[in-house]
């Protein structure tokens, strides 16, 4: 049964997989920049302006995903399917990264539709806490991937489980109409935004799980012994 550290060594011995691995790193860096810019536009700007074209960057991420898939396919064709697991894991990782790109683009769509700075009422401090935590997940994930840091990946997963529950609690509060301090527009936007933040955190967790778990358990919590 292969784990991520062993697979990294296999990838580095295969030029196509090594290139695909580096492409996945580039995708992750791009989505981190997209996340920070879309959040800044939604939460700090009163005009919805952007200094980074998130939509154009999303297209770049999509192109990188296709490149990774193509390189994995070529690797499998050349090797006759030997060491298929590394290619499957890489494909799983870039699917999650591409979905993160989609959700950051959704946040930018929300910023454009809601040009004034989004104020989240009673949920303001909790939303800020979630935003910071997701940003920290981005910052911790790439080094963990590069260094095959299993302990760091487990910590990233377990330390951020609260994000998913918190986002659900915010949405439930808004559905029940328990925050009368915000307008209908801000309440709807906050609920949608919390949902996007939850999904980004979930996909980052999935990627981290690829460092910890064997292929069949990617996307699940690490086992107790880990």
Secondary structure by P-SEA (a helix, b strand, c coil): cccaaaaaaaaaacaaaaaaaaaaaaaaaaaaaaaaaaaaaaccccccccccaaaaaaaaaaaaaaaaaaaaaaaaaaaccccaaaaaaaaaaaaaaaaaaaaaaaaaaaaaacccccccccaaaaaaaaaaaaaaaaaacaaaaaaccaaaaaaaaaaccaaaaaaaaaaaaaaacccccccaaaaaaaaaaaaaaaaaaaaaaaaaaaaccccccccccccccc
